[in-house]
Amino acid sequence: MSTPVHILSLFSIIVTAIYLYLGVFILRSNPRERLNRVFFLSCLVLSFWSFGYTFLPGAADKQDVWFWYKVSAVGWTIGPALLLHLTILLGRPELLKGRRWVLPAVYLPAAYFLFEAWTGSLGVVDFVDTPFGWSDVYGAATLPFIGYLLYFPIYIGLGLGLVFAKGRGSDLIAVKKQSRLIAGTGLPLLVLTGVSGILLPWLDVRVPPEISHLIVPVWVLAVWQALSMYSPMTLTPAAAGRDVLKTVADAVILVNRDHKVVGGNPAAEELFGLDEAHLHGRSIAGLIKEKDPTAGSAVDDLLEDEDTENLELIFRGEAGEQIPVSLAASSVVDDFGQAAGAVLIVRDMTERQLAEESLKFVATHDALTGLPNRSILTDRLRQALKRAKREKKPFALLMFDLDEFKQLNDFYGHKVGDRVLQEVASILSRCVRGNDTVCRLGSDEFLIVVENLFESGDSDIVAERISSSLRRQLKVGEHTISVTGSIGISTFPFDGLDPETLMKKAHLALYSSKEKGRGVYQFYSPSMNTKNQERMAIENRLREAVDKDELLLQYQPLVELETGKIAGLEALCRWNSAEMGLVSPGTFIPIAERSGLIIPIGEWVVRTACLQNKKWQEAGLPAVPVAVNISARQLQQSDFVEMIELILDDTDLESHLLELELTESATMQNLERSKRILGQLADLGVRIVIDDFGTGYSSLMRLKLLPMHAVKVDRSFVENIVDDPKDRALVMAIIAMARNLGVEVVAEGVETREQLEILSAIEWELPGIFRCDKLQGFLLSKPVHTQDVPDLFDRAEQPDSPFQSLKQLVSGQEAAAESA
């Protein structure tokens, strides 16, 4: 083997090594990166080309020459396809997304030409021995050979074009430089490769020798250089670390093995009040102890165990202010696994502490009033209990609840209601001492913990102070509102020794206060517990009353003032308990309301009254409406209208013969819903009556929105109409208001002849004010049992009955008015 051959073989083996080095280097930098893997495969395949030409020039015979020729063919047939794949990833990677056919189309020609090179000649028909070793001899231009001559430059040229276009279309300097380097070196080297590997051997020019396999690596080196130097930044922690440190809010400090500062970010400089030059070389332990002299051994332990998290310290700021900080340390090791230093992160916890305190406050305090809420009440009570036991002084719980707040809230609206709650919370807070606690339990209910009492009854001073403060009217926006509150009081240790018992008994006392009226406070007494047990017993028995057929209806007539005829019947629910006897409606109806039993009981009342009215008609009695009282809770049922419609269908009662009586407050709890529900009932033909008219938060503007047919003047006005001119004037005003609304007027609670005479004489006494349409009361008839209703109609026609005397009274007044 001659010297030139040795030189060519040496260069070829060096190129092979370069290929392998470049491929492995790029692959190891990021094995998961697809571009790196394709570059590695390109280098590996091209190394076959140079490796084959390492031995081909100096082969012993032609058989060996053909062997090394086929080895080299792996590089110059598959190499262009891999290089095109590489440049696609560099220039137009989106071409590969969702197009599975692209890569098979790229590599299929490469596989074909490799097959032709191994089984045929692909243009090379022989080899001749030259001073530079064996050299290719090309034969006739076959189709596979012509195809390869097009394949090689088209693939390489197309790839260069993609990279060049990517550079022109990008505004990134790195991308532009990368494309220029790859395309700028690739084009001339492509020409040189074609001249050396194909053109010169084709023309039988053997000097210089064929060195195309030594030209291609120059371009591969250029690609490697471009990937290494000019690739757009990949945001890995290592690449972005320096810039991240500049922007991170935490102080980050780098220390060496001796715990000396070797670097830090701007936040570290600001925290320690030193620039980078003065930080460098300082002992980190000394810096921390200067900021927190109490740190002591905690810092030393932190530095010894360099994987510590959340060491909490209090730094002293430049102005002497305290700065809560959290320290964390993480060790850094070199490539051999030995400790090289540590990274310390110092976090200012001021904002976090403020946020935590804010969240804690939100979780433990009422958002509307700012008072402590139920979540911390138990803890406050336990603390009060401990202090009371330690100091041997009683303390009291005052359970406060606004009277009729729901009606106020519904009448004025939720915004005004919220303002009232805020004002009341402020009043309660001013009525107690600084060491006492005021909590909002929910809605309009508050709890006050009054400590350090000298006597158990001293808490009434606070209760009186609260009641006195609430006597002054509240100014809420444009409204002036009067409010009162009921208070129930329990005292430690006399009423209980634990928070739960004291709370329960304060509730019982509050319940008792509510029963006695507005603005009342009461201390707990054992009798309240007895009353509560009685209420519970009544509720339990009431649950069985419907099934046991213990409920019954009585009927009280409504009489026309003009004619004295019965114009309707009001169904009144009664309970004849097998165990307790006849239970007053005033006792069991409120219990039914609170427990929800009013729903099934109310449905039973409506169904029974409708069924009975139908039976009376079938028996030949006059067809008059039967009235049933409906509570606010019933009105809020989602299927209330459907229930009424079903009962009317089941009983075959004409809808206008059913009247539903509702109080003002019941309709005002949700005016829009009430308007919709009552409208649907009116559309069915059911008559709507507003009961106890004038006792609630009456508003003509609101009431006129409701589809009502009649109003009932409350018995409290009728009761004093004889002796109290104010009540008499109120009755006149209510009648006038109702007339303006175009509805009938019923006066209930008529019990004396004097009341009757005044009600019937109103029209003649004051022209323009109309008298009532109907009357109801004991003077005319007490409620009667179902079986007595036919007799009631019979008595109404008798000359000596109260009904006929009513007719005579009205006729006499009319005659007297005409003669006057």
C-alpha positions in Angstrom: 0.0 0.0 0.0 1.4 3.4 -1.1 1.8 6.4 1.0 -1.1 8.3 -0.6 -3.3 5.4 0.2 -2.2 5.4 3.8 -2.9 9.1 4.1 -6.4 8.7 2.6 -7.2 5.8 5.0 -5.9 7.8 8.0 -8.1 10.7 7.1 -11.1 8.4 6.6 -10.7 6.7 10.0 -10.3 10.2 11.6 -13.6 11.3 9.9 -15.3 8.1 11.2 -14.2 9.0 14.7 -15.4 12.6 14.3 -18.8 11.4 13.1 -19.2 9.1 16.1 -17.9 11.8 18.6 -20.3 14.5 17.3 -23.3 12.1 17.3 -22.7 10.9 20.8 -21.9 14.4 22.1 -25.2 15.8 20.8 -27.2 12.8 21.9 -25.9 12.9 25.5 -26.7 16.6 25.8 -30.4 15.8 25.7 -31.3 12.2 24.7 -35.1 13.0 24.7 -34.8 15.7 22.1 -35.9 14.3 18.7 -33.5 16.5 16.8 -30.5 15.2 18.8 -31.5 11.6 18.1 -31.8 12.2 14.3 -28.4 14.0 14.3 -26.9 11.0 16.1 -28.3 8.6 13.6 -27.1 10.8 10.7 -23.6 10.7 12.1 -23.7 7.0 12.7 -24.9 6.2 9.1 -22.4 8.6 7.5 -19.6 7.0 9.5 -20.3 3.8 7.4 -19.4 5.9 4.3 -16.0 7.0 5.7 -15.4 3.7 7.4 -15.9 1.8 4.1 -13.5 4.2 2.3 -10.9 3.6 5.1 -10.3 0.1 3.7 -11.6 0.3 0.2 -8.6 2.1 -1.4 -6.1 -0.4 0.0 -8.1 -3.6 -0.4 -6.1 -6.7 -1.5 -8.4 -7.6 -4.4 -11.6 -6.6 -6.1 -13.7 -8.9 -3.9 -12.6 -7.0 -0.8 -13.2 -3.7 -2.8 -16.8 -4.6 -3.5 -17.3 -5.6 0.2 -16.1 -2.2 1.5 -18.0 -0.5 -1.3 -21.3 -2.0 0.0 -20.3 -1.0 3.6 -19.8 2.6 2.4 -23.2 2.5 0.5 -25.0 2.5 3.9 -23.8 6.1 4.3 -24.2 7.6 0.8 -27.7 6.1 0.3 -29.4 6.5 3.7 -27.4 9.6 4.7 -29.3 12.1 2.4 -32.6 10.9 3.8 -31.5 11.3 7.4 -30.0 14.7 6.6 -33.4 15.7 5.0 -35.2 14.5 8.1 -32.7 16.6 10.3 -33.3 19.7 8.2 -37.1 19.2 8.3 -36.8 19.2 12.2 -34.7 22.4 12.0 -36.7 24.2 9.3 -40.3 23.0 9.2 -41.0 20.5 12.1 -44.8 21.2 11.7 -44.6 19.1 8.4 -44.3 16.0 10.5 -47.4 16.8 12.8 -50.3 14.6 11.8 -48.7 13.5 8.6 -47.5 9.9 9.2 -46.8 9.4 5.5 -44.0 12.0 5.4 -41.2 10.0 7.0 -41.9 6.8 5.0 -41.9 8.9 1.8 -38.5 10.3 2.8 -36.9 7.0 3.7 -38.4 4.7 1.0 -36.0 6.0 -1.8 -33.1 5.6 0.5 -34.0 1.9 1.2 -34.4 1.3 -2.6 -31.0 2.8 -3.5 -29.3 0.8 -0.7 -30.9 -2.3 -2.1 -29.6 -1.4 -5.6 -26.1 -0.7 -4.3 -26.0 -4.1 -2.5 -27.5 -6.2 -5.3 -26.4 -4.3 -8.4 -23.9 -1.7 -9.2 -25.8 1.7 -9.0 -23.6 3.1 -11.8 -20.3 1.5 -10.6 -19.3 -1.4 -12.8 -15.7 -1.9 -11.9 -12.7 -0.5 -10.0 -9.2 0.4 -11.3 -6.0 0.6 -9.3 -4.5 4.1 -9.2 -1.7 5.7 -7.2 -4.3 6.6 -4.6 -5.8 3.1 -4.5 -8.8 1.6 -6.0 -11.1 4.0 -7.9 -14.7 3.8 -9.2 -15.4 3.0 -12.8 -18.9 4.0 -14.0 -20.8 2.2 -16.7 -23.8 3.2 -18.8 -26.4 5.5 -17.2 -29.0 3.1 -15.9 -32.4 4.3 -14.5 -31.4 3.5 -10.9 -28.2 5.4 -11.3 -30.0 8.4 -12.9 -32.5 8.2 -10.0 -29.7 8.3 -7.5 -28.0 11.3 -9.3 -31.3 13.2 -8.8 -32.0 11.8 -5.3 -28.8 13.0 -3.6 -28.8 16.7 -4.7 -32.6 17.1 -4.4 -32.7 15.8 -0.8 -29.7 17.8 0.3 -30.9 20.9 -1.6 -34.4 20.6 -0.3 -33.1 20.4 3.3 -30.9 23.4 2.8 -33.8 25.3 1.4 -36.0 24.5 4.4 -33.3 25.7 6.8 -32.7 28.9 4.8 -36.4 29.7 4.6 -36.7 29.2 8.4 -33.9 31.8 8.9 -35.4 34.3 6.5 -38.8 34.1 8.2 -37.6 34.3 11.8 -36.9 37.5 13.8 -34.5 35.5 16.1 -30.8 36.3 15.6 -29.9 32.8 16.7 -32.1 31.2 14.1 -30.8 33.4 11.3 -27.2 32.7 12.1 -27.9 29.0 12.4 -29.6 28.9 9.0 -26.8 30.9 7.3 -24.1 28.6 8.7 -25.9 25.4 7.7 -27.1 26.6 4.2 -24.0 28.6 3.5 -21.6 25.7 4.1 -24.0 23.0 2.7 -24.4 24.4 -0.8 -20.7 24.6 -1.9 -20.0 21.3 -0.2 -22.8 19.7 -2.0 -21.3 20.8 -5.3 -17.8 19.6 -4.3 -19.2 16.2 -3.2 -20.9 15.7 -6.6 -17.8 16.8 -8.5 -15.4 14.5 -6.5 -17.6 11.5 -6.1 -19.4 11.4 -9.5 -18.3 13.8 -12.1 -14.5 13.3 -12.0 -14.7 9.4 -11.9 -17.3 9.6 -14.7 -14.8 11.6 -16.8 -12.1 9.1 -15.8 -10.1 11.8 -14.0 -8.3 9.9 -11.2 -6.2 12.8 -9.9 -7.2 14.1 -7.4 -8.7 11.0 -5.9 -12.4 10.6 -4.9 -12.7 12.3 -1.5 -16.5 13.0 -1.3 -16.6 11.1 2.0 -14.1 13.6 3.4 -16.1 16.6 2.2 -19.4 15.8 3.8 -18.1 15.8 7.4 -17.2 19.5 6.9 -20.9 20.2 6.5 -21.8 17.9 9.4 -19.3 19.9 11.6 -21.1 23.1 10.5 -24.5 21.6 11.5 -23.0 20.5 14.9 -21.6 24.0 15.4 -24.9 25.6 14.5 -26.8 23.3 16.9 -24.3 24.0 19.7 -23.9 27.7 19.3 -27.0 29.1 17.6 -29.9 27.0 18.7 -32.8 29.0 20.1 -32.7 29.0 23.9 -34.4 26.0 25.4 -35.9 27.0 28.7 -34.3 24.4 31.0 -33.5 25.2 34.6 -29.8 25.3 33.8 -30.3 27.6 30.8 -32.7 30.0 32.5 -31.1 29.9 36.0 -29.1 33.2 35.9 -32.1 35.2 34.6 -34.5 33.5 37.0 -32.3 34.3 39.9 -32.4 38.0 38.9 -36.2 38.1 38.9 -37.1 35.8 41.8 -38.4 37.6 44.9 -36.7 35.3 47.4 -33.1 35.9 48.4 -30.9 33.2 46.8 -27.4 32.8 48.1 -24.7 30.4 46.8 -22.1 29.3 49.3 -19.0 27.1 48.9 -17.8 24.2 50.9 -16.5 26.6 53.6 -19.9 28.3 53.8 -18.5 31.5 52.3 -20.8 33.4 50.0 -19.8 33.1 46.3 -22.9 34.7 44.8 -26.4 36.0 45.3 -29.2 37.6 43.5 -30.5 41.2 43.8 -33.1 40.1 46.5 -30.2 38.8 48.6 -28.3 42.1 48.3 -31.5 44.0 49.3 -32.2 41.7 52.3 -28.7 42.0 53.8 -28.2 45.6 52.7 -24.9 44.7 50.9 -23.9 44.7 47.2 -22.5 41.6 45.5 -18.9 42.7 46.1 -19.4 43.0 49.9 -21.4 39.8 50.1 -18.8 37.8 48.3 -16.5 35.9 50.7 -18.6 36.6 53.8 -19.5 33.8 56.2 -23.2 33.1 55.7 -23.5 32.1 59.4 -22.2 35.5 60.4 -24.5 37.3 58.0 -27.6 35.5 59.3 -26.6 36.0 63.0 -26.1 39.7 62.3 -29.7 39.9 61.2 -31.1 37.6 64.0 -28.8 37.4 67.0 -31.0 34.7 68.5 -30.5 32.3 65.6 -27.5 30.7 67.4 -27.0 27.0 66.8 -30.0 26.8 64.5 -28.0 28.4 61.7 -25.0 26.0 62.4 -27.4 23.1 62.3 -28.8 24.4 59.0 -25.3 24.6 57.5 -24.3 21.2 58.7 -27.4 19.6 57.3 -27.6 21.3 53.9 -31.0 19.9 53.0 -33.0 21.6 55.7 -36.3 23.3 54.9 -38.2 26.1 56.6 -36.0 27.3 59.4 -38.0 30.3 60.7 -36.2 33.3 62.0 -36.9 37.0 62.7 -34.6 39.3 60.9 -34.1 42.9 61.9 -34.6 45.4 59.1 -32.6 48.6 58.4 -35.2 50.7 60.3 -35.3 48.2 63.2 -38.6 46.5 62.0 -39.0 42.8 62.4 -39.1 40.7 59.2 -40.2 37.1 59.6 -38.2 34.9 57.2 -38.0 31.2 56.3 -34.6 29.6 55.4 -34.1 26.5 53.3 -30.8 25.0 52.2 -30.1 22.5 49.5 -26.7 20.9 48.9 -24.9 21.1 45.5 -22.6 18.2 44.4 -20.1 18.0 41.6 -19.9 15.5 38.8 -18.2 13.0 41.2 -20.9 13.3 43.8 -18.9 15.3 46.3 -20.2 18.3 48.1 -19.4 21.5 46.2 -21.4 23.9 48.4 -25.0 24.8 49.0 -27.9 27.0 47.8 -29.7 29.0 50.5 -33.1 30.5 49.9 -34.3 33.2 52.3 -38.0 34.0 52.0 -39.6 37.1 53.4 -42.7 35.8 55.2 -44.3 39.2 56.0 -46.9 39.1 53.2 -47.6 35.4 53.8 -48.2 36.0 57.5 -50.5 38.9 56.7 -52.3 36.7 54.2 -52.6 33.9 56.7 -53.9 36.3 59.3 -56.4 37.7 56.8 -57.6 34.2 55.9 -57.8 33.2 59.5 -59.8 36.3 60.2 -62.1 35.6 57.3 -62.6 32.0 58.5 -63.2 32.9 62.1 -65.2 36.2 61.7 -68.5 37.1 60.2 -68.0 38.9 56.8 -70.9 41.3 57.3 -70.4 42.5 60.9 -66.7 41.7 61.5 -67.7 39.9 64.7 -66.3 36.4 65.7 -68.4 33.7 64.2 -69.5 30.3 65.3 -66.3 28.6 64.2 -64.3 30.1 67.2 -67.2 30.3 69.6 -66.4 27.0 71.3 -62.8 28.0 71.8 -63.8 31.3 73.3 -66.3 29.6 75.6 -63.7 27.1 76.8 -61.2 29.9 77.5 -63.9 31.7 79.5 -64.7 28.5 81.3 -61.1 28.0 82.4 -60.7 31.6 83.5 -64.0 31.4 85.5 -62.8 28.2 87.3 -59.4 29.7 87.9 -60.7 33.0 89.3 -63.8 31.5 90.8 -66.1 34.1 89.2 -69.3 33.4 87.3 -69.8 34.4 83.6 -72.9 34.6 81.5 -74.1 33.8 78.0 -76.6 36.3 76.5 -78.4 34.8 73.5 -79.7 37.8 71.5 -82.1 37.7 68.6 -83.7 40.6 66.7 -87.5 40.6 66.9 -89.4 40.2 63.6 -86.2 40.7 61.6 -87.4 38.5 58.7 -90.4 40.8 58.2 -88.2 43.9 58.4 -85.8 42.3 55.9 -88.5 41.4 53.5 -90.2 44.8 53.7 -87.1 47.0 53.4 -84.9 44.7 51.4 -81.7 42.8 52.1 -79.4 45.8 51.7 -81.2 47.7 54.5 -81.5 44.5 56.5 -77.7 44.0 56.3 -77.1 47.6 57.4 -79.4 47.0 60.4 -77.4 43.9 61.3 -74.2 46.0 61.1 -75.7 48.7 63.3 -76.9 46.2 65.9 -73.5 44.4 65.9 -71.9 47.8 66.6 -74.4 48.5 69.4 -73.8 45.1 71.0 -70.0 45.6 70.9 -70.3 49.0 72.6 -72.5 47.6 75.3 -69.9 45.2 76.6 -66.3 45.5 78.0 -63.2 44.9 76.1 -62.6 41.4 77.6 -66.1 40.3 76.8 -67.0 38.6 73.5 -69.8 39.3 70.9 -70.3 36.6 68.3 -72.7 36.4 65.4 -74.2 32.9 65.2 -76.1 33.4 62.0 -78.8 35.6 60.5 -80.1 37.9 63.3 -78.8 35.8 66.2 -75.9 36.9 68.4 -74.1 35.5 71.4 -72.5 37.6 74.1 -70.0 36.2 76.6 -69.8 38.4 79.7 -67.0 37.4 82.1 -65.8 38.4 85.6 -69.3 38.8 87.1 -69.4 39.5 90.9 -73.0 38.0 91.1 -74.8 35.7 88.7 -77.5 38.3 88.2 -75.1 41.1 87.1 -75.5 40.2 83.5 -78.9 41.9 83.6 -76.9 45.2 83.6 -75.6 44.3 80.1 -79.1 43.2 79.0 -80.6 46.5 80.2 -77.9 48.4 78.4 -78.6 46.6 75.2 -82.3 47.1 75.4 -81.9 50.8 76.3 -79.5 51.3 73.3 -82.0 49.7 70.9 -84.8 51.9 72.1 -83.3 54.7 70.0 -84.4 54.5 66.3 -81.7 53.4 63.8 -81.0 55.7 60.9 -80.3 53.5 57.9 -79.9 55.5 54.7 -83.1 57.3 54.1 -85.0 55.0 56.6 -85.6 55.5 60.3 -86.2 52.0 61.8 -87.2 50.9 65.2 -85.9 47.5 66.3 -86.0 45.4 69.4 -84.3 42.3 70.5 -85.1 39.4 72.8 -82.4 38.0 75.1 -82.0 34.7 76.9 -79.4 34.4 79.7 -77.6 31.4 81.2 -74.9 31.6 83.9 -71.9 29.5 84.8 -71.8 27.6 87.1 -75.5 27.8 88.1 -77.0 26.8 84.8 -74.3 24.5 83.4 -70.7 23.5 83.7 -69.9 23.1 80.0 -70.3 25.3 76.9 -72.9 23.0 75.3 -75.2 23.0 78.3 -74.9 26.8 78.8 -75.7 27.4 75.1 -78.7 25.1 75.2 -80.1 26.8 78.3 -79.5 30.3 76.9 -81.5 29.2 73.8 -84.4 28.0 76.1 -84.3 31.4 77.9 -84.4 33.2 74.5 -87.3 31.1 73.4 -89.2 32.0 76.6 -88.4 35.7 76.0 -89.8 35.5 72.5 -93.1 34.1 73.8 -93.5 37.0 76.2 -93.2 39.7 73.5 -90.7 42.1 71.9 -87.7 43.5 73.7 -87.8 41.1 76.6 -84.9 39.4 78.4 -85.1 36.4 80.7 -82.7 34.3 82.8 -82.9 30.6 82.4 -85.0 28.7 84.9 -85.6 25.0 85.3 -89.2 25.5 84.4 -88.1 26.4 80.9 -86.6 23.0 80.4 -89.9 21.5 81.4 -91.8 23.7 78.9 -89.3 22.7 76.2 -89.9 19.0 77.0 -93.6 19.7 76.8 -93.1 21.3 73.4 -91.1 18.3 72.3 -93.8 15.9 73.5 -96.5 17.9 71.7 -94.4 17.8 68.5 -94.0 14.0 68.8 -97.7 13.4 69.3 -98.6 15.9 66.6 -96.7 13.8 64.1 -99.1 11.0 64.8 -102.3 13.1 65.0 -103.2 12.9 61.3 -102.7 9.2 61.1 -104.7 8.7 64.3 -107.6 10.9 63.0 -107.2 13.3 66.0 -107.4 16.5 63.9 -110.8 18.0 63.1 -112.2 21.1 61.5 -114.7 23.6 63.0 -116.3 26.2 60.9 -117.1 29.9 61.7 -119.5 31.8 59.4 -118.8 35.0 57.5 -122.0 37.1 57.4 -122.9 39.7 54.8 -123.5 43.0 56.6 -126.2 44.1 54.2 -128.4 41.0 54.2 -127.4 39.0 57.3 -126.9 35.9 55.1 -124.0 33.5 55.6 -121.6 34.3 52.8 -118.8 31.9 53.7 -117.2 29.6 56.2 -113.7 29.7 57.7 -112.3 26.3 58.4 -110.4 26.2 61.7 -108.1 23.3 62.6 -108.6 21.7 66.1 -106.7 18.9 67.8 -108.4 16.5 70.1 -105.5 14.4 71.4 -106.2 11.1 72.9 -103.6 11.7 75.6 -103.7 15.5 76.2 -107.3 16.2 75.3 -108.3 19.3 73.3 -105.0 21.2 72.5 -105.3 24.9 71.8 -104.4 26.0 68.2 -102.2 28.7 69.8 -100.1 25.9 71.2 -99.8 23.3 68.4 -99.9 25.6 65.3 -96.6 27.4 66.1 -95.0 24.0 66.9 -96.2 22.7 63.5 -94.8 25.8 61.8 -91.3 25.4 63.3 -91.1 21.6 62.8 -92.4 21.6 59.3 -95.5 19.5 60.2 -97.6 22.4 58.9 -97.0 21.0 55.4 -98.9 17.7 55.8 -101.4 19.2 58.3 -102.1 22.1 55.9 -102.7 19.7 53.0 -105.1 17.7 55.2 -107.0 20.8 56.1 -107.4 22.0 52.5 -108.5 18.6 51.3 -110.9 18.0 54.2 -112.5 21.4 53.9 -113.0 21.1 50.1 -114.4 17.6 50.4 -116.9 18.7 53.2 -118.0 21.8 51.2 -118.8 19.5 48.2 -120.8 17.2 50.5 -122.8 20.2 51.9 -123.7 21.3 48.4 -124.8 17.8 47.5 -127.0 17.9 50.6 -128.7 21.0 49.3 -127.0 23.7 51.4 -126.2 27.1 49.8 -122.9 27.1 47.8 -120.6 29.5 49.8 -116.8 29.6 49.8 -114.9 27.8 52.5 -111.8 29.6 53.7 -108.5 27.9 54.7 -105.6 29.6 56.4 -102.2 29.1 54.6 -98.9 29.7 56.3 -95.8 31.3 54.7 -94.1 27.9 54.8 -96.9 26.3 52.8 -96.8 29.1 50.3 -93.1 28.5 49.7 -93.7 24.8 48.7 -92.5 24.2 45.1 -95.6 22.2 44.3 -98.2 24.3 46.2 -100.3 25.3 43.2 -100.2 21.7 41.8 -101.4 20.4 45.2 -104.4 22.9 45.3 -105.3 22.0 41.7 -105.1 18.3 42.5 -107.4 18.6 45.6 -110.0 20.6 43.6 -110.0 17.9 40.9 -110.2 15.1 43.4 -113.1 16.7 45.4 -114.8 18.1 42.2 -115.2 21.4 44.0 -115.6 24.6 41.9 -112.5 26.7 42.4 -114.3 29.9 43.4 -115.7 28.1 46.4 -112.2 27.9 47.9 -110.7 30.8 49.7 -107.0 30.9 50.8 -106.2 33.2 53.7 -102.7 34.5 54.0 -101.1 37.1 56.3 -99.4 40.2 55.0 -96.0 39.0 56.3 -96.5 35.6 54.6 -96.9 37.2 51.2 -94.0 39.7 51.7 -91.4 37.1 52.6 -90.8 36.7 48.9 -92.9 39.2 47.0 -92.0 38.1 43.5 -92.7 34.4 44.3 -95.9 35.3 46.1 -97.1 37.4 43.2 -96.4 34.5 40.8 -98.0 31.7 43.0 -101.1 33.8 43.9 -101.5 34.8 40.3 -101.5 31.1 39.3 -104.1 30.3 42.0 -106.3 33.3 40.9 -106.1 32.0 37.3 -107.5 28.7 38.6 -110.4 30.7 40.1 -109.4 30.4 43.8 -110.2 33.4 45.9 -107.2 35.1 47.7 -107.8 36.8 51.1 -105.2 38.8 53.1 -105.7 38.0 56.7 -104.8 40.2 59.8 -104.6 43.2 57.5 -102.9 46.3 59.0 -100.7 44.4 61.5 -97.7 43.8 59.3 -95.4 46.0 57.2 -98.3 47.1 55.1 -97.4 48.8 51.8 -100.2 49.8 49.4 -97.6 49.8 46.5 -96.7 46.2 47.3 -100.1 44.9 48.2 -101.7 46.2 45.1 -99.4 43.9 43.1 -101.0 40.8 44.6 -104.2 39.3 43.0 -106.3 39.5 46.1 -110.1 39.4 46.4 -110.6 40.5 50.0 -108.9 41.7 53.2 -109.7 40.9 56.8 -109.4 43.7 59.3 -107.4 42.3 62.2 -109.3 41.6 65.4 -106.9 43.8 67.4 -108.4 46.9 65.7 -112.0 45.8 66.1 -111.5 44.9 69.8 -110.9 48.5 70.9 -113.0 50.3 68.2 -115.6 51.3 70.8 -113.3 53.0 73.3 -110.3 54.0 71.3 -110.8 56.7 68.6 -107.4 55.9 67.1 -108.4 52.3 66.5 -111.6 53.5 65.0 -109.7 55.8 62.7 -107.4 53.0 61.7 -110.3 50.8 60.8 -111.7 53.5 58.6 -108.3 54.0 56.9 -108.0 50.2 56.3 -111.4 50.0 54.8 -110.6 53.0 52.6 -107.3 51.4 51.5 -109.1 48.2 50.6 -111.7 50.0 48.7 -109.0 51.8 46.7 -107.6 48.3 45.9 -111.1 47.2 44.7 -111.4 44.3 47.1 -114.0 43.2 49.8 -113.5 44.0 53.5 -114.1 41.5 56.3 -114.1 42.6 59.9 -113.1 39.7 62.2 -113.4 39.4 66.0 -116.8 41.1 66.3 -117.9 40.1 69.8 -120.2 42.9 71.1 -123.3 44.7 70.0 -121.4 48.0 70.3 -118.6 46.9 67.9 -121.3 45.8 65.4 -123.2 49.1 65.6 -120.0 51.1 64.9 -118.9 48.9 62.0 -122.3 49.1 60.4 -122.6 52.9 61.0 -119.3 53.9 59.5 -120.7 54.7 56.0 -123.4 57.0 57.4 -121.1 58.7 59.9 -118.4 59.6 57.4 -119.5 60.0 53.8 -117.1 58.5 51.2 -115.9 55.8 53.6 -117.6 52.5 52.9 -118.5 50.0 55.6 -117.4 46.4 55.7 -118.9 43.8 53.4 -118.8 40.9 55.8 -118.4 40.3 59.5 -117.1 37.4 61.5 -117.0 36.9 65.3 -118.5 35.3 68.4 -121.4 37.8 68.4 -122.7 36.1 65.3 -121.5 32.5 65.9 -118.8 30.6 67.5 -117.0 28.0 65.4 -119.2 24.9 65.1 -118.6 21.3 64.3 -119.1 19.9 60.8 -122.4 18.2 61.6 -123.7 21.5 63.0 -123.2 23.6 59.9 -126.7 22.7 58.4 -128.4 23.9 61.6 -126.3 27.1 61.3 -127.8 27.8 57.9 -131.3 27.1 59.3 -130.8 29.4 62.3 -129.6 32.2 59.9 -133.1 32.4 58.5 -134.9 32.6 61.8 -136.2 36.1 62.8 -134.7 36.0 66.3 -131.2 35.0 65.1 -128.2 37.3 65.3 -128.0 37.2 61.6 -131.5 38.7 61.2 -130.9 41.2 63.9 -127.9 42.4 61.9 -130.1 42.9 58.9 -132.6 44.8 61.0 -129.8 46.9 62.4 -128.5 47.9 59.0 -132.0 48.6 57.7 -132.7 50.8 60.7 -129.5 52.8 60.2 -130.4 53.3 56.5 -133.9 54.5 57.4 -132.5 56.9 60.0 -130.1 58.3 57.5 -132.8 58.8 54.9 -135.1 60.6 57.4 -132.2 62.8 58.5 
